Amino acid sequence: MVGCTELQPVGTKPFLHIGDLKILDLTYLENDGAVFSSFSGMRWFLVAVTAVMILACTYWLFRNRKHSKFLTLCLTLIIAGGNRKSD
């Protein structure tokens, strides 16, 4: 969280420079979509898709929970990841 508070006001901050050689700069960017900003600005679409997938996994989990412990574990982890709320 230090990076957010330090970088957000300035945008880019020099990090690793040797003389005039700029090796690494830190830049603050916000991603309001999915991976690589795909579906940017379509937050409610992403929320709806996540909700449908959680419901489908929950249904499948309760319907087929006696078949495979590994499948039960996988679906539980998918549901837990889908319920994660980011900042």
C-alpha positions in Angstrom: 0.0 0.0 0.0 3.0 2.3 0.4 3.3 2.3 -3.4 -0.2 3.6 -3.8 0.2 6.4 -1.4 3.7 7.3 -2.7 3.1 6.9 -6.5 -0.5 8.0 -7.0 0.1 11.8 -6.6 3.2 11.9 -8.8 2.5 9.2 -11.4 6.1 8.1 -12.0 9.0 8.0 -9.7 12.7 7.2 -10.5 13.7 4.0 -8.8 17.0 2.6 -10.2 19.2 5.1 -12.0 23.0 4.8 -12.4 24.3 8.1 -13.7 22.3 9.0 -16.8 21.2 5.4 -17.3 17.6 4.9 -16.3 17.2 1.2 -15.5 13.9 1.2 -13.7 11.1 3.7 -12.9 8.0 3.0 -10.9 4.7 4.1 -12.5 1.3 4.2 -10.9 -1.5 2.8 -13.1 -5.1 1.7 -12.3 -6.8 -1.2 -14.1 -10.5 -0.8 -14.0 -11.2 -3.9 -16.1 -10.1 -7.5 -16.2 -6.7 -8.7 -17.3 -4.8 -6.0 -19.3 -7.8 -3.6 -19.0 -10.0 -5.8 -21.2 -13.7 -4.9 -20.6 -12.5 -1.5 -19.1 -15.5 0.5 -17.8 -17.8 -2.6 -17.9 -17.7 -3.2 -14.2 -21.3 -4.4 -13.9 -20.8 -6.9 -16.7 -17.8 -8.4 -14.9 -19.8 -8.5 -11.6 -22.7 -10.3 -13.4 -20.4 -12.9 -15.0 -18.7 -13.5 -11.7 -22.1 -13.9 -9.9 -23.3 -16.4 -12.6 -20.1 -18.4 -12.3 -20.3 -18.5 -8.5 -23.9 -19.7 -8.6 -23.0 -22.4 -11.2 -20.1 -23.6 -9.2 -22.2 -23.7 -6.0 -25.0 -25.6 -7.8 -22.5 -28.1 -9.2 -20.7 -28.4 -5.8 -23.9 -29.3 -3.9 -25.2 -31.6 -6.6 -22.0 -33.6 -7.1 -20.1 -33.3 -3.9 -19.9 -37.0 -3.3 -18.1 -37.8 -6.6 -14.7 -36.3 -6.1 -12.9 -34.6 -3.2 -10.5 -33.0 -5.7 -13.4 -31.4 -7.7 -15.0 -30.3 -4.4 -11.7 -28.6 -3.4 -11.3 -26.9 -6.8 -14.9 -25.6 -6.9 -14.5 -24.3 -3.3 -11.4 -22.4 -4.3 -13.0 -21.0 -7.4 -16.0 -19.7 -5.3 -13.6 -18.3 -2.7 -11.7 -16.4 -5.4 -14.8 -15.1 -7.0 -16.0 -13.6 -3.7 -12.8 -11.6 -3.3 -13.5 -7.9 -3.2 -10.6 -5.7 -4.4 -10.1 -2.1 -3.5 
